[in-house]
Amino acid sequence: MGEGAPVDVATVLCQWATGGLAYLWVTTRRGEVGLGYGWLLRSLYGVIAVMAAVTGFVFEPSAVRDLASVAMAVCAGATLVRSALPNAVAADSRLPTGGMEGDGAASSTASPQRTLEGFDPRWDLAAPLVGVVGVVAAGLGANGDVNPVLHLARVVCGAAFLGAVSNSMLLGHWYLVQPGLRREPLRELVRHLGATWPIEVGLLLVPTGMIAVLTGSIDDGYGGLLGWFWIACAITTIALAAVAMAALRERQYAAVMAATGLLYLAILTGFGTDLVARLTLAG
């Protein structure tokens, strides 16, 4: 096995929460998505941030990362409360309605959604900005025979990569609740997934990286099987993203659900791309 920096659960959870909350702002900054989407993601990633802090304090303590995870959870909770205040909530039937038949057509059957009227989406920046501190601290705190700059880059890029793939699937499911939502917010997340993929994969190939596993210089303990499994995960992830983007060009509403199903699979292969490589190199 490799001699890289060990991978601990607290760092992975901190990365996931940070990336997810960052891409929440990417979506909410448009002012188009319904109020419940923000509630859902702030709650979800706030819990993941708490799990990161607890796991870190108990098993793999890292003061800056763990305190940043706590602060991230607090910021996500505070933003959730702020978005739920009466002066932030309004019923609006004038939401974009292009999602049913494509971005250019309106749907007279789209029901009113609760949207944010007095809520500044910049509030959603607080939690991920705090989370970045924890992610960077985790990246700089690597032990073992590993290039610290490379490890930091992998951890930071991994946060963005995991956040993009997770939020793409979650936003795709949100179209069941808000079918009149334009497709552009979802397309944007898929584009970000496609943009972070080559950086993520490239960083994991940089020596000492997965090339050493594929050539046998690093023994993965399974006769090289994990290296080929990683290749399959990486290629499948970008292929799923490409097919999902193609599906979103179709006008039928069913295309959104098809894309969401593909993105659900991309979460599995995306996490495999990131975690299988890091675990193999860290062993």
C-alpha positions, 0 to 999 in steps of 0.5 A: 500500500501507499505511504501517503497521508492517512485519510480520516472520516472527519476530514472527508465529512468536513470536505463534504459539508464545505463543498455542499454548502458552497454549491448551495450558495451557487444555486441560491444566489440566483433567487430562483429556487424554492425556500425548501431547497435551502432548508433541506441542504442547510439542515443536511450539511449542518448535520454532516458538519456536526458529524465531522466535529464529533468524529474528529474530537473523538477519533482523529483530533485536529483542533482547527479543522474540528472547531471550523466544523463546529463553526460551519454547523453553527453558521448553517443553522443560523442561516437556516433560522434567518431564512425562516424568519417571517420577513424572509418568506413570501408566496410567489407564483411568478417563479420561472416556469421553463423547467416543464417544457424547456427554458423557453416555455411557460407552464400555466399549471406550475403551482406557487412556491415559497421563495426568499424575498427579504433573505440575502443569499450572501448569508449562505457564504458564511458557512462554507467560508468557515468550512474552507478554514477547516479543509485547509487545516486538514490539508496542511496537517498531513502526516506521512511521506507526502508532498504537503502542497499536493495533499492540500490541493487534493483535499481542497479540490476534493471538497469542491468535487464532492459538493458539486456531484452531491448538489447536482443530484439533490437539485435534480430531485428538487424539480419534483417539488418545483417543476417550473424551475428553469434548468439552468441552475442544474446545468450550472452544477453539472458544468461545475462537476465537469470542470472539477473532474479533470483537476480532481483526477489529475491531482490524484495521478500526480506522483506519488499517485494512482499511476504508481498503483497501476504500474505496481510500484504501490501495492494496493493489496489486491493485485492492482484491482483497486487501481482499475476500479478507480479508473472505472469510477473516474471514467464513469463519473465524467461519462454520467455527467456528460450524458446528464447534460445531454439529457437536460437539452431535451424539452420533456420534463422526464429528461430532468428526472433521467438526468437526476438518476444519472447524477445519483449514480455519479455520486457513487462513482464520484465518491469512489474516484476521490476516496478509493484513490486516497485510501489506496495511496494512504494505506 
